[in-house]
Structure formats: structure tokens, C-alpha cells
Amino acid sequence: MPSSIHELLIRGVEDAIRCQLKTICSGSDAAALFAQEVDSAGSSIINFPVDGAPPTTKSKHEPDASFWHAQAKYPGVIIEVAYSQKRKKVSRLAEDYLLDSNANVQVVVGLDIEYGGKRSQKATLSVWRTHVIHTDDVDRLEVVQEVADEAFRDDQGNPTNYPGLRLQLSDFAFEGLTEDVVK
């Protein structure tokens, strides 16, 4: 069961994202209409197809937080919180989310927190996205860690000068749903 620090961090990040979406929703343009259909889905179960398995076989994931567009099959933004000893697990999860969704998941945000006992209170942010690699034969998806362990809290738990998480509205759904929003 997650600790209160874990849960408070997730809720704080979700609230900050919801606040920004609410600001965008107040407009009347395509971006506002798009944002009105994005909502927090919390730790809702996500089932992905398994390559080479019968269609009824699915892999099951429960992220710490996610944001889902009403017309999308998968959430566009997934957030995972981990302790430093589980950092590698978040990296593997990011690959699973991004590749198993065939890039329908746009971004995975990893928050690494250290707490308890005499540990540091440092907290870091990592961000993964897919990039399409074009070759002569075929295009393939590759997972790229765009932000790697950037500290947003120092060892004493104080905020750093790091500007924080940057998401685009296009991160909240796959390209087919965002083409009218992002030009």
C-alpha cells in the first residue's frame, strides 16, 4: 500500500495538471473543446494486447495516475511514482506503456522520491516519449528518455530551480485526436 507521501505527491501533480486543463477549458477554441474531454483517470486499469498471444490475452497495468481523452482507447499521459530503488522498474514500465499502446500513450512521467528514516528528501523527474525512427525499410517506434532524473527537490526537500514538468496539450491523446488542436 502506498504511503501518505506517495499519495500526496500524486494528488498534488494531478491537481496541478487539472488546474491547467481547467484554464484551457475556459476558452472557446479547438484547444478548449479538446481539453474539455480530458479527465484524470487516477490509477484505472489499462489492458494492452500481448504480441503473439490470442486477442483475449491482455497485459494489465495500474499506473499511479493517468489522464485520458474521452475518445481515446488509452490515456495520453501516465504518471508513475517510485522510490529510488525502483527507478529501473519505472523505466521498464515507461517502455511497456509507450510501445504496448503503439504510441497511443504519449508521455510517461516518472517521479522518484526518497523518504523515510535517514534518507534524503530529494525528488526527481523523468519523462519518456516515443520517437518514430525512419529507415528505408520500415518506420519503428523507439522510447526516448527526454528528461532524466532532474531534481525538483534537493536533499533537504527544498524546491530547486528546475522549471518542472512541461506537458503540451497534444500529450493528452494520440495524434489523430490532436491534429486540429496542434498545428
PyMOL commands that set and color helices and strands:
alter all, ss='L'
color gray80, all
select helices_A, chain A and resi 4-25+30-35+84-100+169-172+175-178
alter helices_A, ss='H'
color red, helices_A
select strands_A, chain A and resi 38-40+46-49+58-61+65-69+77-83+107-113+123-134+139-153
alter strands_A, ss='S'
color yellow, strands_A
deselect
rebuild
show_as cartoon
